């Protein structure tokens, strides 16, 4: 069939064969199929979806469109984590050193922030000197030596996904569950891992606004992993308020360090420790997480996890002194505190709005090519469920542009909703998805 006929076939709701899918993906990766035809195919999939057979074939074709890591020389269990993105989500910076300190390997290919969600690479690059652009040989060397590595996607790693991801972003096809699932899993499977823990977020600050859609995505991700003979579990987690207290790249490094040093316990530490325990239990082959949780807390208490983070920062060219002396991290010139306009309980915080205001301040990007300011962002002093009085501190804003600060001030305050009656903070981890079943 011609490319035109393949597009028409999917548009009309028919199933594509594995060979047809492979031909299409290879053609797009090597640029014999133009963007306008790939856009048409993406839109056809957006409306018609992919069958399970098509989804597996599409993911495999994406995976095989470029290089795949061969980590066979790394003798040990290799496990990674992926989050579908949120506001204040810096769990990777915390869990990766914990799991590596426990003796397992974490080869982490991460991304940059886009839209209202932050990116792990941007956070890491706020550490002076830290390099996320690593050649394959150096990536493997650091992994072998340190137990984990955190880098960006190389040009030849799943090139079809890199092209299609950018295309979906400008053609209103980002929200397609089959395209999201194949994008995530093709990149993660290219890491040559044994197991994967997925943090699938839902709510106001997530791409999946409701839990049913998040569950559907989680099940697709897990099913792809099983098809590819990998151990995969997924957690459905709430993103109806920012995770942790710090929003903004260097600020999120600070909070991550405070968690790793055992100085902070909050929703961020709880989720990070649970994800780390899931990864450790998976590597051990344990179905019960009790021992894994104990191990996580031991590694925090004895300082091994924080030392491991210092080790990776040094290995990737960063200044490890900045992890203890935060004045070495990028600093904002302006600081202002916004206070509560009324008495009551914080009933909700518009998480997506907070993320978009952070982008407006300079902490994120709307387009891949946009620059960011690593020093700016927010620190939240009170979150959902907290009782506040008029004049209490709500959020501190760190900024470098006075005009931008004034532009976002009212919007940031209006992201809080207050109520007279007490309210419980949202339950963070809602479900655990394994294979065809899910349990609390």
C-alpha positions as CSV (number, residue, x, y, z in Angstrom):
1,X,0.0,0.0,0.0
2,X,1.0,3.6,-0.5
3,X,1.3,5.9,2.5
4,X,-1.9,7.6,1.3
5,X,-3.7,4.2,1.4
6,X,-2.4,3.5,4.9
7,X,-3.7,6.8,6.2
8,X,-7.1,6.2,4.6
9,X,-7.2,2.6,6.0
10,X,-6.7,3.9,9.6
11,X,-9.0,6.8,9.0
12,X,-11.8,4.4,8.1
13,X,-11.3,2.4,11.2
14,X,-9.4,-0.6,9.7
15,X,-6.5,-2.3,11.4
16,X,-3.0,-1.9,10.1
17,X,-0.7,-4.9,9.9
18,X,2.6,-5.1,11.7
19,X,4.5,-4.8,8.4
20,X,2.4,-1.7,7.4
21,X,3.1,-0.1,10.7
22,X,6.8,-0.9,10.5
23,X,7.0,0.6,7.0
24,X,5.3,3.8,8.1
25,X,7.4,4.3,11.1
26,X,10.7,3.6,9.3
27,X,9.6,5.9,6.5
28,X,8.9,8.7,8.9
29,X,12.1,8.2,10.8
30,X,14.3,8.3,7.7
31,X,12.3,11.3,6.3
32,X,10.8,9.6,3.2
33,X,7.4,10.3,4.7
34,X,6.7,14.0,5.3
35,X,5.3,15.7,8.4
36,X,2.0,16.4,6.7
37,X,1.3,12.7,6.2
38,X,2.5,11.8,9.7
39,X,0.2,14.5,11.0
40,X,-2.7,12.9,9.2
41,X,-1.9,9.5,10.6
42,X,-1.6,10.8,14.1
43,X,-5.0,12.4,13.8
44,X,-6.5,9.2,12.4
45,X,-5.1,7.3,15.4
46,X,-6.4,10.1,17.7
47,X,-9.9,9.4,16.6
48,X,-9.8,5.7,15.7
49,X,-7.3,4.4,18.3
50,X,-5.0,1.4,17.9
51,X,-6.0,-2.2,18.7
52,X,-3.8,-4.1,21.2
53,X,-2.0,-5.8,18.3
54,X,-1.5,-2.5,16.5
55,X,-0.2,-0.8,19.7
56,X,2.4,-3.5,20.3
57,X,3.5,-3.3,16.7
58,X,3.6,0.5,16.7
59,X,5.7,0.5,20.0
60,X,8.1,-2.1,18.6
61,X,8.5,-0.2,15.3
62,X,9.2,3.0,17.3
63,X,11.8,1.2,19.5
64,X,13.5,-0.3,16.4
65,X,13.7,3.0,14.5
66,X,17.1,3.8,16.0
67,X,19.7,2.7,18.5
68,X,18.9,0.6,21.5
69,X,21.3,0.5,24.5
70,X,23.1,-2.8,25.2
71,X,23.7,-2.8,28.9
72,X,24.6,-6.5,29.1
73,X,28.0,-5.6,30.6
74,X,26.3,-4.1,33.6
75,X,25.8,-7.1,35.8
76,X,22.8,-6.5,38.0
77,X,19.1,-5.7,37.9
78,X,18.4,-2.5,35.9
79,X,15.2,-0.7,36.8
80,X,13.8,2.7,35.9
81,X,10.8,4.9,36.8
82,X,8.7,7.1,34.5
83,X,6.2,9.8,35.5
84,X,3.6,11.2,33.1
85,X,4.4,14.7,34.3
86,X,3.2,17.1,36.9
87,X,3.9,20.3,38.8
88,X,6.6,20.1,41.4
89,X,7.4,16.4,40.5
90,X,11.1,16.0,41.3
91,X,10.8,12.3,42.5
92,X,13.5,11.1,40.0
93,X,16.1,13.2,41.8
94,X,15.3,11.4,45.0
95,X,14.4,7.9,44.1
96,X,17.3,7.2,41.7
97,X,20.1,7.7,44.3
98,X,18.1,5.7,46.8
99,X,17.8,2.7,44.5
100,X,21.4,2.9,43.4
101,X,22.5,3.1,47.0
102,X,20.5,-0.1,47.6
103,X,22.7,-1.8,45.0
104,X,20.6,-1.7,41.8
105,X,21.1,0.1,38.5
106,X,19.0,3.0,37.3
107,X,19.7,4.0,33.6
108,X,17.4,7.0,33.4
109,X,16.7,8.8,30.1
110,X,14.8,11.9,31.1
111,X,13.0,14.8,29.3
112,X,12.6,18.6,29.5
113,X,9.7,20.5,30.8
114,X,7.0,21.5,28.3
115,X,3.7,23.3,28.9
116,X,2.8,23.5,32.6
117,X,4.9,20.5,33.6
118,X,8.5,20.5,34.7
119,X,11.4,18.4,33.3
120,X,14.1,16.4,35.1
121,X,16.8,17.6,32.8
122,X,16.1,21.3,33.5
123,X,16.2,20.7,37.2
124,X,19.5,18.9,37.0
125,X,21.1,21.5,34.7
126,X,20.4,24.1,37.3
127,X,23.2,22.5,39.2
128,X,26.4,24.4,38.1
129,X,28.3,22.3,35.5
130,X,25.9,19.3,35.4
131,X,25.9,17.7,31.9
132,X,22.9,15.7,30.7
133,X,24.3,15.4,27.2
134,X,26.3,12.2,27.4
135,X,27.6,9.9,24.6
136,X,26.5,6.3,24.9
137,X,29.9,5.1,26.1
138,X,30.0,7.7,28.9
139,X,26.4,6.9,29.9
140,X,27.3,3.2,30.3
141,X,30.5,4.0,32.2
142,X,28.8,6.3,34.7
143,X,26.0,3.7,35.2
144,X,28.5,1.0,35.9
145,X,30.5,3.1,38.3
146,X,27.8,5.0,40.2
147,X,24.8,2.7,39.8
148,X,22.7,5.3,38.1
149,X,22.9,8.0,35.4
150,X,20.5,10.7,34.3
151,X,20.7,12.0,30.8
152,X,18.8,13.2,27.8
153,X,17.6,11.3,24.7
154,X,20.4,11.0,22.2
155,X,19.7,11.8,18.5
156,X,19.8,8.2,17.5
157,X,17.7,6.8,20.4
158,X,14.1,6.2,19.2
159,X,14.3,9.0,16.5
160,X,10.8,8.2,15.3
161,X,9.5,9.1,18.8
162,X,11.5,12.3,18.9
163,X,10.0,13.5,15.6
164,X,6.5,12.3,16.3
165,X,6.4,13.8,19.8
166,X,7.2,17.3,18.4
167,X,4.6,16.8,15.7
168,X,1.9,15.8,18.1
169,X,2.6,18.8,20.2
170,X,1.7,21.2,17.3
171,X,-1.2,19.1,15.8
172,X,-3.5,18.7,18.8
173,X,-2.9,15.0,19.1
174,X,-0.9,14.9,22.4
175,X,-3.8,13.4,24.3
176,X,-4.1,10.1,22.3
177,X,-3.6,7.3,24.8
178,X,-2.1,4.9,22.3
179,X,0.4,7.5,21.1
180,X,1.3,8.5,24.7
181,X,1.8,4.8,25.7
182,X,3.9,4.0,22.7
183,X,6.0,7.1,23.1
184,X,6.8,6.4,26.8
185,X,7.4,2.7,26.4
186,X,9.6,2.9,23.3
187,X,12.0,5.3,25.0
188,X,12.1,3.3,28.3
189,X,12.5,-0.1,26.5
190,X,15.4,1.4,24.6
191,X,17.3,1.6,27.9
192,X,17.6,-2.2,28.1
193,X,16.1,-2.3,31.5
194,X,14.7,-5.4,33.4
195,X,11.9,-3.6,35.2
196,X,9.9,-0.3,35.2
197,X,7.8,1.5,37.7
198,X,5.3,4.0,36.3
199,X,3.8,7.0,38.1
200,X,0.7,7.8,36.1
201,X,-0.8,11.1,37.3
202,X,-4.4,12.3,37.2
203,X,-6.1,15.5,38.2
204,X,-6.0,19.2,37.5
205,X,-2.2,19.4,37.1
206,X,-1.8,16.2,35.0
207,X,-2.3,15.6,31.3
208,X,-4.9,13.0,32.3
209,X,-7.6,15.0,34.1
210,X,-9.7,12.1,35.4
211,X,-8.7,8.8,37.0
212,X,-10.5,6.6,34.5
213,X,-8.3,8.0,31.6
214,X,-5.2,7.6,33.8
215,X,-6.2,4.0,34.6
216,X,-6.7,3.3,30.9
217,X,-3.2,4.7,30.1
218,X,-1.6,2.7,33.0
219,X,-3.1,-0.5,31.7
220,X,-1.8,0.1,28.2
221,X,1.6,0.9,29.5
222,X,1.7,-2.2,31.7
223,X,0.4,-4.4,28.8
224,X,3.2,-3.2,26.5
225,X,5.8,-4.0,29.2
226,X,4.4,-7.5,29.6
227,X,4.4,-8.0,25.8
228,X,8.0,-7.0,25.7
229,X,8.8,-9.4,28.6
230,X,9.6,-6.7,31.1
231,X,8.4,-6.4,34.7
232,X,6.1,-3.3,34.9
233,X,3.8,-1.9,37.6
234,X,2.0,1.4,37.6
235,X,0.7,3.7,40.4
236,X,-2.1,6.1,39.9
237,X,-1.3,9.2,41.8
238,X,-3.1,12.5,42.5
239,X,-1.9,15.7,40.9
240,X,-4.6,18.1,42.1
241,X,-2.1,20.2,43.9
242,X,1.7,20.7,43.4
243,X,3.9,17.9,44.7
244,X,6.1,19.0,47.5
245,X,6.5,22.7,48.4
246,X,9.1,24.0,45.8
247,X,8.3,24.8,42.2
248,X,11.1,25.9,39.9
249,X,14.3,24.2,38.8
250,X,17.0,25.2,41.4
251,X,14.4,25.4,44.1
252,X,13.3,21.8,43.3
253,X,17.0,20.7,43.6
254,X,17.0,22.2,47.1
255,X,13.9,20.4,48.2
256,X,15.2,17.1,46.7
257,X,18.4,17.5,48.7
258,X,16.5,18.3,51.9
259,X,14.5,15.1,51.4
260,X,17.6,13.0,50.7
261,X,19.2,14.5,53.8
262,X,16.3,13.4,55.9
263,X,15.2,16.9,56.9
264,X,11.8,17.0,55.1
265,X,8.8,14.7,55.3
266,X,5.9,15.6,53.1
267,X,3.9,14.3,50.2
268,X,7.0,14.5,48.0
269,X,9.1,12.3,50.3
270,X,6.2,9.9,50.8
271,X,5.7,9.4,47.1
272,X,9.4,9.3,46.3
273,X,10.1,6.7,49.0
274,X,7.2,4.6,47.9
275,X,8.3,4.6,44.3
276,X,11.8,3.7,45.4
277,X,10.5,0.8,47.5
278,X,8.5,-0.5,44.5
279,X,11.7,-0.4,42.4
280,X,13.8,-2.2,45.1
281,X,11.1,-4.8,45.7
282,X,10.9,-5.4,42.0
283,X,14.6,-5.9,41.7
284,X,14.6,-8.3,44.7
285,X,11.6,-10.2,43.4
286,X,9.6,-9.4,46.6
287,X,5.8,-9.0,46.5
288,X,5.7,-7.5,49.9
289,X,7.0,-4.0,50.1
290,X,7.7,-4.0,53.9
291,X,11.4,-4.8,53.7
292,X,11.9,-2.5,50.7
293,X,10.4,0.4,52.7
294,X,12.7,-0.3,55.6
295,X,15.7,-0.3,53.3
296,X,14.7,3.1,51.8
297,X,14.5,4.7,55.3
298,X,17.8,3.1,56.3
299,X,19.5,4.6,53.2
300,X,18.1,8.1,54.0
301,X,18.9,7.8,57.7
302,X,22.6,6.7,57.2
303,X,23.2,9.3,54.5
304,X,24.0,6.8,51.8
305,X,21.3,8.1,49.4
306,X,22.5,11.7,49.7
307,X,26.1,10.7,49.2
308,X,25.0,8.8,46.1
309,X,23.4,11.9,44.7
310,X,26.7,13.8,45.4
311,X,28.5,11.1,43.5
312,X,26.4,11.3,40.4
313,X,26.6,15.1,40.3
314,X,30.4,14.9,40.4
315,X,30.5,12.2,37.8
316,X,28.3,14.3,35.4
317,X,30.4,17.4,35.8
318,X,28.3,19.2,38.4
319,X,29.4,21.0,41.6
320,X,28.6,18.7,44.5
321,X,29.2,21.6,47.0
322,X,26.0,23.2,45.7
323,X,24.0,20.3,47.2
324,X,24.9,21.5,50.7
325,X,25.6,25.2,50.1
326,X,22.5,26.2,48.2
327,X,23.9,29.7,47.6
328,X,26.0,28.1,44.8
329,X,22.8,27.3,42.9
330,X,21.2,30.0,40.7
331,X,19.7,32.7,42.9
332,X,16.8,35.0,42.1
333,X,17.3,38.8,42.6
334,X,13.8,39.4,43.9
335,X,11.8,37.7,46.6
336,X,8.3,38.5,47.7
337,X,5.8,36.7,50.0
338,X,2.1,36.5,49.2
339,X,-0.2,36.2,52.2
340,X,-3.7,34.7,52.8
341,X,-6.5,37.2,52.0
342,X,-8.9,35.5,54.4
343,X,-9.3,33.0,57.3
344,X,-10.3,29.4,56.7
345,X,-9.1,26.2,55.3
346,X,-7.3,25.8,51.9
347,X,-9.9,23.8,49.9
348,X,-8.0,23.5,46.7
349,X,-5.0,24.8,44.7
350,X,-5.3,25.0,40.9
351,X,-2.3,22.9,40.1
352,X,-2.3,23.5,36.3
353,X,-2.7,27.3,36.9
354,X,0.3,27.3,39.2
355,X,2.4,25.4,36.6
356,X,1.4,27.9,33.9
357,X,2.2,30.9,36.1
358,X,5.6,29.3,36.8
359,X,6.2,29.1,33.0
360,X,5.1,32.8,32.7
361,X,7.6,33.7,35.4
362,X,10.3,32.0,33.4
363,X,10.7,28.6,35.2
364,X,9.4,26.6,32.2
365,X,8.8,26.7,28.5
366,X,5.8,26.6,26.1
367,X,8.0,25.5,23.2
368,X,10.9,23.1,23.1
369,X,13.3,25.8,21.9
370,X,12.3,28.3,24.7
371,X,14.9,29.2,27.3
372,X,14.3,29.0,31.0
373,X,15.4,30.9,34.1
374,X,16.7,28.2,36.6
375,X,16.5,30.6,39.6
376,X,12.8,31.6,39.6
377,X,9.8,29.8,41.1
378,X,7.6,29.4,44.1
379,X,7.8,27.9,47.7
380,X,4.4,27.0,49.1
381,X,4.0,27.4,52.9
382,X,0.5,25.9,53.1
383,X,-1.3,23.4,51.0
384,X,-4.7,21.7,50.7
385,X,-6.2,21.0,54.2
386,X,-4.1,23.6,56.0
387,X,-5.9,26.1,58.3
388,X,-4.8,29.7,57.7
389,X,-5.6,33.1,59.0
390,X,-5.6,36.4,57.1
391,X,-2.0,37.5,56.6
392,X,-0.5,34.0,57.0
393,X,2.2,33.2,54.4
394,X,0.9,31.2,51.4
395,X,3.7,31.3,48.9
396,X,7.1,32.9,48.4
397,X,7.9,34.0,44.9
398,X,11.5,34.1,43.6
399,X,11.8,36.3,40.4
400,X,14.2,38.1,38.2
401,X,11.7,40.3,36.3
402,X,9.6,42.7,38.3
403,X,7.1,43.1,35.5
404,X,6.6,39.3,35.2
405,X,6.2,39.1,39.0
406,X,3.4,41.7,39.0
407,X,1.7,40.0,36.1
408,X,1.3,36.7,37.9
409,X,0.7,38.0,41.5
410,X,-3.1,38.1,41.3
411,X,-3.3,34.8,39.4
412,X,-1.2,33.0,41.9
413,X,-3.4,34.2,44.8
414,X,-6.5,33.2,42.9
415,X,-5.2,29.7,42.4
416,X,-6.1,29.1,46.1
417,X,-9.7,28.4,47.1
418,X,-10.6,28.8,50.7
419,X,-13.5,27.3,52.7
420,X,-14.9,27.4,56.2
421,X,-15.1,23.7,56.8
422,X,-12.0,21.5,57.4
423,X,-10.9,19.3,54.5
424,X,-8.6,16.3,54.3
425,X,-5.6,16.5,52.0
426,X,-6.1,14.4,48.8
427,X,-5.1,10.7,49.0
428,X,-1.8,10.6,47.1
429,X,-1.6,7.0,45.8
430,X,-5.0,5.8,44.6
431,X,-4.4,2.5,42.8
432,X,-1.7,0.0,41.8
433,X,-1.9,-1.5,38.3
434,X,-0.3,-4.9,37.6
435,X,-1.1,-6.7,34.4
436,X,-4.8,-7.1,33.9
437,X,-5.7,-6.3,37.5
438,X,-5.5,-3.3,39.7
439,X,-5.7,-3.0,43.5
440,X,-5.6,-0.3,46.1
